[in-house]
Amino acid sequence: MTVGIVGLGLMGGSLGLALQNTKLVAKVLGFDHNLSHCEEALKLSLVHEIVSFSDIKTCDIIFLAIPVGGIIAVLQELQDIDAKTTIVDLGSTKSEIVSSVPSCIRANFIAAHPMTGTEKFGPSAAIQNLYHDKVVVLCDTDNSGDMHKNRAIQIFSHIGMKIVFMDPGAHDAHASFISHLPHAISYALANSVMGQEDPKSILLLAAGGFKDMSRIAKSSPQMWSDIFKQNKINLLHSIALFEKELEKSKMMIENDDWSALEEWMSKATTLHKIL
């Protein structure tokens, strides 16, 4: 197969590297509006060739590895593709993307969310094994053509991913807790420190805890503001529940209720028995 990747940052670039190691794919073509990304992707051998968007349309399978708002826009430009061309989006939200797919290419479309990534972005962030042994969620596949669904499953399996099927609404609700809320908290933590009179002095003391929690605040603001916009209702719900738990801890500390606080913390540690 010939694969086209739209977007040559962390997700698209890493996918290009992974696909080049499979026998399923003969050629990986890339497209990105950012010309420096194109040059860097070629230099790093993330794709075999940089082509025009028109050439991407002729590929057997097209991956959309761009911000979620961009995915919706690009889908409108793919309405003239061949019936045998598969389109796979890698966006972090699913409901709005699925509902925006033009009816004429709905059978071609696979809504996917690989549950992987780092706080880095751009072609230089690409990692050979980013997708290996990670989960990919496929949504609303009942409305996808069997050939396209099977092709996507085959490719994701060949790069070492575990496949989970889920309703788009359930995906977005779950993702708000395990992905989108942590990013909101990380940005808030970073800003709470940067808003102090002398943040550099505070950061001299930064150790593992702060670095772990603030790490993802390095993520692309453009990408994540787009994700927050697409999943607004679910994210607001998860933020409200988080605020409720934070308020509980505040009240226990204010009231010197240390035994209750310890019990509250102990309950939280049981999470890692599931993970």
Backbone bond lengths (Angstrom), bond angles and torsions (degrees), N, CA, C in turn:
res aa  C-N    CA-C-N  psi(-1)  N-CA   C-N-CA  omega(-1)  CA-C   N-CA-C  phi
1 M - - - 1.460 - - 1.527 110.93 -
2 T 1.314 114.37 152.24 1.456 120.87 169.95 1.518 107.66 -102.31
3 V 1.333 115.93 128.90 1.465 121.43 -177.09 1.520 109.32 -112.85
4 G 1.323 116.21 136.11 1.452 121.33 174.02 1.520 109.84 -112.29
5 I 1.321 117.25 134.08 1.464 121.85 179.40 1.520 108.84 -118.74
6 V 1.324 115.70 120.69 1.461 121.94 176.18 1.521 107.46 -98.76
7 G 1.328 116.46 114.15 1.459 121.41 -175.11 1.514 110.47 102.28
8 L 1.343 117.16 112.65 1.464 121.06 -171.94 1.524 112.75 -116.18
9 G 1.335 115.15 38.29 1.455 120.75 175.69 1.516 111.25 -88.31
10 L 1.326 115.96 -148.21 1.468 121.34 -178.07 1.523 112.00 -54.55
11 M 1.340 117.32 -54.40 1.459 121.07 -174.57 1.526 111.83 -70.35
12 G 1.329 116.72 -48.38 1.456 119.89 -179.20 1.516 113.00 -67.73
13 G 1.327 116.41 -42.52 1.459 120.79 179.30 1.517 112.37 -64.75
14 S 1.323 116.47 -43.21 1.472 120.55 178.69 1.520 110.94 -65.07
15 L 1.331 115.77 -36.87 1.469 119.68 177.24 1.523 110.17 -64.73
16 G 1.324 116.84 -41.98 1.459 120.21 177.79 1.518 112.39 -57.93
17 L 1.326 116.36 -43.36 1.465 120.50 177.93 1.524 111.32 -63.33
18 A 1.329 115.69 -44.09 1.468 120.33 -177.81 1.528 111.30 -65.19
19 L 1.326 117.12 -42.28 1.463 120.75 -176.69 1.520 112.49 -67.94
20 Q 1.326 116.92 -29.27 1.460 119.87 179.74 1.521 112.25 -68.12
21 N 1.333 116.33 -14.76 1.468 120.56 179.29 1.521 112.65 -96.96
22 T 1.331 117.71 8.35 1.468 120.37 178.71 1.522 109.89 -109.26
23 K 1.324 115.11 151.83 1.464 120.27 179.02 1.528 111.25 -80.78
24 L 1.325 116.72 -9.80 1.463 120.76 -179.36 1.519 112.28 -72.30
25 V 1.331 115.86 -29.10 1.458 121.01 -169.75 1.528 110.86 -109.12
26 A 1.343 115.17 123.44 1.465 119.98 178.92 1.519 111.70 -88.22
27 K 1.346 116.27 -34.06 1.454 119.76 -175.50 1.522 109.95 -150.10
28 V 1.339 115.98 139.17 1.463 122.06 176.82 1.521 108.59 -115.94
29 L 1.319 115.99 116.11 1.461 122.30 179.68 1.519 109.35 -104.88
30 G 1.324 116.98 145.58 1.458 120.74 -177.46 1.508 113.38 -124.69
31 F 1.332 115.49 151.54 1.469 121.96 174.89 1.522 108.45 -144.33
32 D 1.317 116.13 137.26 1.459 121.20 176.69 1.533 107.48 -153.97
33 H 1.338 116.41 138.06 1.468 119.47 178.16 1.530 111.82 -66.43
34 N 1.341 116.27 -25.23 1.455 121.93 179.85 1.538 108.59 -83.56
35 L 1.325 116.41 108.92 1.464 120.10 -175.40 1.528 112.68 -64.11
36 S 1.333 117.07 -33.00 1.471 119.28 178.22 1.525 110.21 -67.25
37 H 1.343 116.97 -32.72 1.467 120.29 175.15 1.525 110.22 -64.86
38 C 1.311 116.26 -39.55 1.466 120.19 178.80 1.520 110.89 -62.23
39 E 1.319 116.09 -47.15 1.464 120.99 -179.69 1.523 111.55 -62.35
40 E 1.335 114.73 -42.54 1.466 119.36 -178.60 1.526 110.90 -68.91
41 A 1.332 116.74 -39.12 1.466 120.70 179.59 1.527 111.17 -62.23
42 L 1.319 116.77 -39.69 1.466 120.23 177.21 1.526 111.28 -67.16
43 K 1.330 115.53 -43.13 1.467 121.04 -179.63 1.522 110.87 -61.18
44 L 1.339 116.20 -36.99 1.465 121.12 -178.66 1.527 112.51 -89.01
45 S 1.333 116.54 1.91 1.484 122.26 -179.80 1.519 112.74 59.04
46 L 1.335 116.22 37.48 1.467 120.38 177.87 1.530 110.34 -75.08
47 V 1.328 116.15 -27.39 1.466 122.58 176.73 1.518 108.12 -137.20
48 H 1.322 115.64 163.22 1.471 119.16 178.25 1.519 111.78 -78.57
49 E 1.340 115.26 -31.34 1.458 118.67 -173.01 1.528 110.24 -157.21
50 I 1.324 117.10 145.43 1.469 122.68 172.10 1.527 107.32 -95.79
51 V 1.328 116.52 130.15 1.465 120.10 -176.60 1.523 110.24 -131.84
52 S 1.312 116.51 175.02 1.462 121.47 176.22 1.525 109.88 -77.95
53 F 1.333 115.94 165.87 1.461 119.88 177.97 1.522 110.89 -63.47
54 S 1.315 117.31 -33.83 1.470 121.67 177.80 1.522 110.61 -61.41
55 D 1.334 116.89 -39.01 1.468 120.64 178.08 1.523 111.44 -69.68
56 I 1.325 116.41 -34.41 1.474 120.08 177.08 1.522 109.96 -58.80
57 K 1.332 116.41 -37.52 1.468 121.32 -178.06 1.530 113.13 -62.38
58 T 1.327 117.68 -20.79 1.464 121.01 -177.56 1.532 112.44 -88.88
59 C 1.318 117.48 -3.00 1.473 120.94 -178.05 1.537 110.90 -70.70
60 D 1.320 115.20 160.15 1.470 120.18 176.62 1.523 111.04 -70.52
61 I 1.321 115.56 -36.49 1.463 120.30 179.50 1.527 108.57 -141.01
62 I 1.321 115.73 136.75 1.465 122.28 -178.89 1.518 108.94 -118.61
63 F 1.329 116.54 124.69 1.461 121.51 175.51 1.528 109.02 -102.76
64 L 1.316 116.47 131.91 1.458 121.88 177.02 1.523 108.68 -103.83
65 A 1.333 115.80 101.06 1.467 122.35 -176.38 1.526 109.08 -110.96
66 I 1.317 115.90 57.57 1.459 123.22 -176.07 1.521 108.98 -130.41
67 P 1.354 118.36 168.70 1.471 119.91 178.82 1.521 111.66 -55.29
68 V 1.343 115.87 152.66 1.466 120.75 -170.58 1.526 112.88 -59.79
69 G 1.322 118.62 -35.81 1.458 120.68 176.65 1.514 111.59 -64.10
70 G 1.325 116.04 -37.84 1.453 121.57 178.11 1.517 112.06 -66.67
71 I 1.328 116.52 -35.80 1.468 121.05 178.69 1.529 109.88 -59.25
72 I 1.325 116.06 -46.62 1.465 120.56 -179.64 1.524 110.95 -60.85
73 A 1.329 116.60 -41.26 1.470 120.67 179.50 1.524 111.42 -66.43
74 V 1.336 116.88 -44.44 1.466 120.84 -176.79 1.532 111.29 -67.26
75 L 1.325 117.10 -34.21 1.467 119.57 179.03 1.529 111.62 -57.63
76 Q 1.312 116.01 -33.60 1.470 119.74 179.52 1.532 110.72 -68.17
77 E 1.324 117.02 -23.99 1.466 121.42 -179.16 1.526 112.77 -89.40
78 L 1.329 116.25 -1.15 1.464 119.88 -177.20 1.522 112.60 -107.46
79 Q 1.309 117.18 15.27 1.467 120.30 -175.14 1.525 113.89 -69.41
80 D 1.330 116.82 -13.98 1.462 119.69 -178.87 1.530 113.39 -102.80
81 I 1.335 117.22 15.96 1.468 119.07 -179.86 1.524 110.81 -72.92
82 D 1.332 114.67 163.42 1.461 121.63 178.19 1.531 110.30 -67.98
83 A 1.321 116.00 150.98 1.470 120.86 -179.58 1.527 112.12 -62.73
84 K 1.341 117.42 -21.03 1.466 120.77 -178.38 1.534 112.84 -93.08
85 T 1.335 117.32 -0.29 1.466 120.86 179.36 1.526 109.89 -86.09
86 T 1.315 115.92 129.64 1.464 121.85 179.44 1.524 109.76 -97.40
87 I 1.332 116.33 135.61 1.466 122.22 175.79 1.519 108.22 -113.91
88 V 1.330 117.02 127.83 1.462 121.58 177.71 1.523 108.78 -125.35
89 D 1.325 116.76 122.67 1.469 117.92 174.57 1.515 109.11 -97.28
90 L 1.333 116.15 150.03 1.474 121.61 -178.76 1.528 111.23 -114.15
91 G 1.325 117.23 24.89 1.459 121.13 -175.52 1.514 114.50 -68.30
92 S 1.332 116.00 155.29 1.460 122.39 -177.75 1.525 113.58 -83.99
93 T 1.334 117.83 -8.99 1.461 121.89 171.63 1.514 107.02 -121.67
94 K 1.331 117.09 156.86 1.454 118.71 -173.38 1.522 114.60 -126.13
95 S 1.329 119.30 -38.64 1.466 121.09 -171.57 1.526 112.82 -58.46
96 E 1.323 116.75 -51.46 1.458 119.88 -176.12 1.523 111.30 -68.79
97 I 1.327 116.30 -35.15 1.465 119.74 177.81 1.523 110.17 -64.63
98 V 1.338 116.20 -48.55 1.471 120.45 -179.00 1.527 111.14 -59.62
99 S 1.328 116.38 -42.09 1.466 119.81 -177.78 1.530 112.46 -71.12
100 S 1.322 117.58 -15.93 1.467 121.04 -177.00 1.529 113.25 -95.86
101 V 1.334 117.99 -5.15 1.468 120.54 -177.49 1.528 109.64 -68.27
102 P 1.327 118.29 125.26 1.476 120.25 176.98 1.526 110.71 -56.53
103 S 1.318 116.67 138.19 1.467 121.24 -175.52 1.522 112.67 -58.83
104 C 1.333 116.70 -30.57 1.469 119.88 -177.14 1.525 113.54 -69.22
105 I 1.344 117.43 -17.76 1.474 119.95 178.71 1.534 111.86 -122.18
106 R 1.349 116.49 14.85 1.469 118.06 -178.12 1.522 111.87 -61.87
107 A 1.321 117.71 -37.73 1.468 120.56 179.98 1.527 111.22 -65.22
108 N 1.345 116.76 -28.43 1.473 121.34 -179.64 1.520 112.60 -75.82
109 F 1.316 116.68 -16.55 1.464 121.48 -163.72 1.527 113.42 -96.09
110 I 1.335 114.77 136.92 1.460 122.89 174.01 1.522 108.35 -123.31
111 A 1.335 115.92 120.96 1.469 120.77 177.89 1.517 108.76 -90.30
112 A 1.328 116.52 114.42 1.469 120.72 -175.04 1.524 111.08 -129.76
113 H 1.324 115.42 147.33 1.463 120.56 173.28 1.522 108.75 -136.04
114 P 1.325 118.18 100.28 1.466 120.77 174.24 1.532 109.08 -69.95
115 M 1.311 116.64 122.77 1.466 120.78 -177.61 1.531 109.52 -84.78
116 T 1.303 114.09 73.11 1.455 120.74 -179.02 1.520 108.92 -158.02
117 G 1.304 117.14 167.88 1.462 121.33 179.05 1.520 110.68 148.81
118 T 1.308 115.43 175.51 1.460 121.94 174.84 1.528 107.41 -137.98
119 E 1.328 116.72 176.99 1.460 120.59 178.14 1.529 112.16 -78.25
120 K 1.341 117.46 -7.54 1.460 121.27 -177.42 1.525 110.58 -88.75
121 F 1.326 116.58 158.24 1.462 119.37 179.66 1.516 110.30 -146.28
122 G 1.337 114.81 166.14 1.459 120.56 -175.19 1.520 111.45 95.20
123 P 1.330 118.94 165.01 1.461 122.54 -178.36 1.526 114.02 -56.65
124 S 1.330 116.96 -36.39 1.472 119.63 -177.73 1.525 112.13 -67.26
125 A 1.340 117.33 -14.00 1.468 121.12 179.17 1.520 112.55 -83.84
126 A 1.339 117.55 -8.39 1.463 121.88 -176.14 1.528 111.62 -58.72
127 I 1.335 114.95 139.99 1.470 122.35 -177.76 1.523 109.04 -128.07
128 Q 1.299 117.14 133.52 1.465 122.75 -177.20 1.540 112.20 -55.20
129 N 1.327 117.35 -47.03 1.466 120.79 -173.27 1.531 113.28 -107.36
130 L 1.327 117.26 28.47 1.463 120.23 -178.01 1.529 112.18 -56.53
131 Y 1.322 116.96 -37.37 1.465 121.49 -174.24 1.531 113.28 -91.34
132 H 1.324 115.96 -18.03 1.476 119.52 -173.70 1.527 112.23 -63.28
133 D 1.328 115.72 129.93 1.466 123.76 176.65 1.536 113.02 66.56
134 K 1.327 116.76 20.74 1.461 121.41 176.74 1.529 109.87 -106.78
135 V 1.325 115.85 164.95 1.463 121.95 179.64 1.523 109.86 -89.89
136 V 1.331 115.93 139.68 1.462 120.64 169.03 1.527 107.16 -120.84
137 V 1.321 116.35 129.68 1.456 121.86 179.04 1.528 108.82 -96.27
138 L 1.322 116.46 126.37 1.467 122.15 175.72 1.523 107.76 -108.11
139 C 1.326 116.68 129.44 1.461 121.39 -174.40 1.523 112.39 -117.80
140 D 1.327 114.59 146.22 1.470 121.96 172.49 1.525 112.35 55.32
141 T 1.318 116.84 38.78 1.473 119.84 -176.36 1.524 112.87 -73.24
142 D 1.336 118.09 -12.96 1.469 120.20 176.85 1.524 110.82 -63.13
143 N 1.321 116.88 -24.30 1.459 121.01 179.64 1.526 112.91 -96.89
144 S 1.331 116.19 6.70 1.471 121.26 177.04 1.515 109.16 -100.79
145 G 1.329 117.14 147.23 1.456 120.72 177.24 1.519 111.09 -65.26
146 D 1.322 116.56 145.95 1.469 120.88 -177.15 1.523 112.23 -57.64
147 M 1.335 117.16 -41.88 1.467 119.86 -179.47 1.519 110.80 -61.18
148 H 1.331 116.03 -43.42 1.464 120.40 -178.17 1.525 111.21 -69.27
149 K 1.332 116.05 -40.20 1.469 119.88 178.19 1.529 110.51 -63.18
150 N 1.324 116.28 -46.21 1.468 120.19 -179.18 1.522 111.66 -65.20
151 R 1.324 116.57 -36.54 1.468 120.48 178.71 1.525 110.66 -64.61
152 A 1.329 116.97 -43.89 1.467 120.91 179.41 1.526 110.81 -64.47
153 I 1.324 115.96 -43.83 1.474 120.30 178.48 1.520 110.18 -59.99
154 Q 1.321 116.33 -42.74 1.466 121.05 -179.11 1.526 110.99 -62.81
155 I 1.321 116.88 -45.50 1.476 119.86 -178.05 1.522 110.99 -67.15
156 F 1.326 117.38 -46.96 1.467 119.56 -179.93 1.531 110.86 -62.57
157 S 1.322 116.90 -37.56 1.471 120.19 178.33 1.524 110.96 -65.00
158 H 1.335 116.65 -39.77 1.461 120.54 -177.40 1.534 112.62 -69.54
159 I 1.327 117.89 -23.46 1.471 117.89 175.87 1.531 110.99 -95.45
160 G 1.341 115.25 12.72 1.466 120.48 170.12 1.510 116.10 87.81
161 M 1.337 118.21 22.77 1.459 120.06 -178.08 1.529 112.10 -94.13
162 K 1.341 115.00 151.17 1.463 122.16 174.43 1.526 107.37 -96.63
163 I 1.319 117.13 130.91 1.457 121.15 -171.44 1.525 111.77 -102.37
164 V 1.338 115.02 130.78 1.464 122.36 177.31 1.524 107.68 -126.15
165 F 1.334 116.63 136.30 1.456 121.20 178.42 1.528 109.49 -103.37
166 M 1.338 116.92 137.75 1.462 119.80 -173.99 1.531 110.68 -154.40
167 D 1.315 115.74 150.11 1.457 121.90 172.73 1.534 109.09 -66.81
168 P 1.340 119.23 140.58 1.475 120.94 -178.31 1.526 113.51 -57.15
169 G 1.330 117.05 -40.71 1.462 119.86 179.81 1.515 112.00 -64.80
170 A 1.335 116.27 -42.76 1.473 120.49 178.13 1.522 110.14 -64.41
171 H 1.332 116.37 -40.83 1.463 119.73 177.76 1.520 111.16 -57.66
172 D 1.328 116.92 -48.47 1.464 120.41 -175.98 1.523 111.65 -65.89
173 A 1.338 116.49 -36.42 1.469 120.18 177.68 1.525 110.18 -65.65
174 H 1.331 116.60 -44.79 1.467 120.50 -179.92 1.525 111.20 -67.48
175 A 1.333 116.46 -42.26 1.476 120.85 -178.19 1.521 111.58 -64.07
176 S 1.341 116.73 -28.99 1.466 119.06 179.81 1.524 110.87 -63.24
177 F 1.347 116.62 -31.39 1.465 120.20 -179.88 1.519 112.62 -84.04
178 I 1.331 116.71 -44.26 1.474 118.28 -170.35 1.522 113.97 -93.15
179 S 1.336 117.01 -8.73 1.456 119.61 -178.89 1.526 112.96 -133.47
180 H 1.320 117.45 -52.11 1.461 120.70 -172.16 1.534 112.19 -75.87
181 L 1.338 117.44 -43.63 1.471 120.22 176.69 1.534 111.58 -61.22
182 P 1.339 119.87 -46.38 1.472 118.88 177.75 1.522 113.39 -56.39
183 H 1.327 117.20 -36.16 1.461 118.93 177.28 1.524 111.28 -67.96
184 A 1.327 117.11 -41.67 1.467 120.32 178.04 1.528 110.55 -61.26
185 I 1.331 116.65 -41.96 1.469 121.34 179.49 1.524 110.39 -65.50
186 S 1.329 116.77 -41.38 1.461 120.67 -179.12 1.525 111.48 -64.12
187 Y 1.337 116.81 -43.40 1.464 120.26 177.17 1.533 110.10 -63.15
188 A 1.342 116.74 -40.13 1.467 120.68 -179.43 1.528 110.97 -66.05
189 L 1.333 116.57 -41.23 1.465 120.81 178.60 1.529 110.59 -62.70
190 A 1.323 115.82 -45.57 1.470 119.93 179.88 1.529 110.59 -61.54
191 N 1.325 117.24 -43.16 1.467 120.76 -179.18 1.523 112.52 -70.25
192 S 1.342 116.79 -29.71 1.470 119.22 178.49 1.523 110.72 -66.34
193 V 1.335 116.42 -32.92 1.470 120.72 176.76 1.523 110.70 -78.90
194 M 1.335 116.09 -44.96 1.461 119.78 -178.05 1.530 112.08 -65.52
195 G 1.330 116.85 -19.19 1.456 120.75 178.40 1.514 113.90 -82.82
196 Q 1.330 117.05 -5.25 1.466 120.36 179.53 1.528 110.49 -78.60
197 E 1.326 115.39 163.22 1.464 120.99 -174.71 1.522 112.93 -62.59
198 D 1.351 115.95 -36.56 1.464 119.57 -177.33 1.531 109.36 -135.33
199 P 1.340 117.60 71.42 1.465 120.16 -176.02 1.530 113.77 -61.27
200 K 1.330 117.91 -30.96 1.468 119.69 -178.66 1.520 111.50 -63.02
201 S 1.326 116.79 -38.36 1.467 120.02 178.18 1.524 111.08 -66.42
202 I 1.328 116.69 -38.73 1.462 120.80 178.07 1.528 109.84 -63.70
203 L 1.323 115.97 -44.20 1.463 120.51 -174.93 1.526 113.00 -71.35
204 L 1.332 117.28 -15.56 1.463 119.86 173.23 1.521 111.23 -62.05
205 L 1.340 115.91 -25.77 1.459 121.42 -179.20 1.517 113.23 -92.30
206 A 1.332 117.03 -3.36 1.466 120.83 -174.01 1.523 111.24 -61.60
207 A 1.321 115.28 126.61 1.463 121.40 178.27 1.527 108.65 -123.50
208 G 1.334 115.93 -156.24 1.460 121.16 -172.70 1.508 115.34 -55.14
209 G 1.344 116.87 -47.22 1.458 120.20 -175.69 1.517 112.62 -59.27
210 F 1.329 116.09 -50.87 1.462 119.70 -178.97 1.525 110.78 -66.29
211 K 1.323 116.96 -42.70 1.462 119.90 -178.26 1.523 111.41 -64.08
212 D 1.344 116.51 -39.65 1.461 119.72 178.76 1.524 111.05 -63.68
213 M 1.331 116.76 -44.60 1.454 120.41 -175.25 1.520 113.49 -76.88
214 S 1.306 117.16 -26.81 1.469 120.06 -177.78 1.524 112.86 -95.99
215 R 1.335 117.01 -7.69 1.468 120.77 -174.63 1.528 111.97 -54.76
216 I 1.328 117.58 -46.62 1.462 118.48 -173.86 1.527 112.76 -75.75
217 A 1.349 116.96 -4.81 1.470 119.33 172.41 1.527 111.22 -70.14
218 K 1.339 116.69 -6.90 1.466 120.77 174.53 1.527 111.34 -80.63
219 S 1.333 117.22 -9.30 1.465 122.06 -175.74 1.526 111.35 -64.12
220 S 1.311 115.51 158.92 1.467 122.48 -176.67 1.526 112.65 -59.00
221 P 1.337 118.37 115.11 1.473 120.47 178.00 1.525 112.46 -60.80
222 Q 1.324 117.57 -35.77 1.463 120.69 179.40 1.523 110.69 -62.47
223 M 1.315 116.21 -46.86 1.457 120.41 -178.16 1.520 111.46 -65.39
224 W 1.345 116.20 -44.79 1.453 119.15 -174.10 1.523 113.76 -77.19
225 S 1.320 118.82 -29.94 1.462 119.13 174.08 1.525 109.40 -65.94
226 D 1.329 116.65 -34.31 1.464 122.13 176.89 1.526 110.49 -65.73
227 I 1.327 116.61 -42.86 1.469 121.31 178.41 1.528 110.35 -64.09
228 F 1.331 116.52 -45.25 1.467 120.44 179.30 1.529 110.58 -59.89
229 K 1.319 116.44 -39.56 1.471 121.28 179.56 1.522 110.51 -63.53
230 Q 1.340 116.51 -43.64 1.469 120.91 -177.60 1.530 111.71 -69.42
231 N 1.324 117.05 -31.30 1.472 120.20 -175.70 1.528 111.05 -114.79
232 K 1.309 116.64 34.79 1.466 124.06 -172.87 1.527 113.40 -52.79
233 I 1.321 117.67 -52.03 1.473 121.03 -173.81 1.521 110.89 -63.99
234 N 1.329 116.94 -46.77 1.466 120.03 179.30 1.517 111.87 -65.00
235 L 1.331 116.57 -39.65 1.460 119.90 -179.41 1.527 110.81 -66.00
236 L 1.327 117.17 -42.73 1.468 119.87 178.23 1.524 111.36 -61.18
237 H 1.329 116.20 -37.85 1.474 120.43 177.64 1.525 110.58 -64.03
238 S 1.332 117.14 -45.12 1.467 119.76 -178.57 1.526 110.91 -68.78
239 I 1.347 118.05 -34.80 1.463 121.04 176.49 1.526 110.28 -64.89
240 A 1.334 117.23 -40.63 1.474 121.10 179.62 1.520 111.09 -62.42
241 L 1.327 117.14 -41.47 1.463 120.47 178.94 1.531 111.10 -68.64
242 F 1.328 115.69 -37.74 1.465 119.25 176.54 1.529 110.79 -64.05
243 E 1.334 116.78 -43.23 1.475 121.11 178.22 1.522 111.00 -60.30
244 K 1.323 116.27 -36.58 1.463 120.97 178.67 1.526 111.05 -63.57
245 E 1.333 115.95 -43.42 1.467 119.79 178.71 1.528 111.06 -68.55
246 L 1.320 117.12 -38.77 1.463 120.95 178.61 1.531 110.23 -64.94
247 E 1.327 116.10 -38.53 1.469 120.70 178.10 1.526 110.63 -65.16
248 K 1.334 117.10 -36.41 1.468 120.91 176.24 1.524 110.22 -58.88
249 S 1.322 116.05 -47.91 1.463 119.65 -178.75 1.527 110.51 -64.58
250 K 1.314 117.18 -38.57 1.464 121.60 178.60 1.520 111.04 -60.43
251 M 1.332 116.47 -45.11 1.460 121.10 -178.58 1.529 111.30 -65.90
252 M 1.327 117.08 -41.27 1.468 120.67 179.96 1.527 110.64 -64.74
253 I 1.338 116.82 -39.29 1.466 120.58 178.33 1.526 110.41 -68.19
254 E 1.330 116.78 -44.09 1.466 120.49 178.53 1.524 112.32 -59.91
255 N 1.339 116.66 -36.36 1.461 122.08 -176.00 1.530 113.06 -92.73
256 D 1.324 116.71 8.83 1.474 121.38 -178.27 1.525 112.32 54.37
257 D 1.320 116.44 34.41 1.468 120.83 -178.67 1.523 108.43 -92.95
258 W 1.326 114.52 71.84 1.458 120.07 -171.02 1.529 113.09 -71.32
259 S 1.317 118.01 -32.26 1.471 119.66 178.50 1.528 110.80 -67.11
260 A 1.329 115.95 -40.56 1.473 119.80 177.16 1.528 110.34 -66.17
261 L 1.335 116.22 -37.50 1.458 120.42 179.14 1.527 110.52 -64.60
262 E 1.334 115.74 -42.02 1.462 119.59 179.48 1.525 110.82 -64.89
263 E 1.329 116.46 -38.90 1.465 120.42 177.65 1.532 110.73 -64.90
264 W 1.321 115.90 -39.97 1.475 122.34 178.13 1.523 110.33 -62.33
265 M 1.342 116.32 -43.20 1.462 120.88 177.54 1.527 111.40 -66.29
266 S 1.317 116.73 -40.40 1.467 121.37 -179.63 1.524 111.14 -61.72
267 K 1.331 115.67 -39.00 1.469 120.10 177.27 1.528 109.84 -61.29
268 A 1.331 116.33 -39.40 1.466 120.40 -178.86 1.528 111.86 -66.10
269 T 1.336 117.13 -33.79 1.468 119.40 -177.58 1.518 112.59 -67.90
270 T 1.342 118.08 -19.15 1.469 120.28 179.71 1.529 111.71 -68.20
271 L 1.331 117.17 -16.30 1.467 120.98 176.66 1.521 111.17 -54.02
272 H 1.321 116.99 -39.51 1.464 120.55 -173.86 1.524 113.12 -78.46
273 K 1.356 116.30 -3.42 1.450 118.71 170.40 1.524 110.70 -78.97
274 I 1.354 114.92 -21.14 1.465 121.22 178.41 1.525 110.60 -88.15
275 L 1.337 116.23 -41.36 1.476 120.02 -175.99 1.539 111.78 -66.48
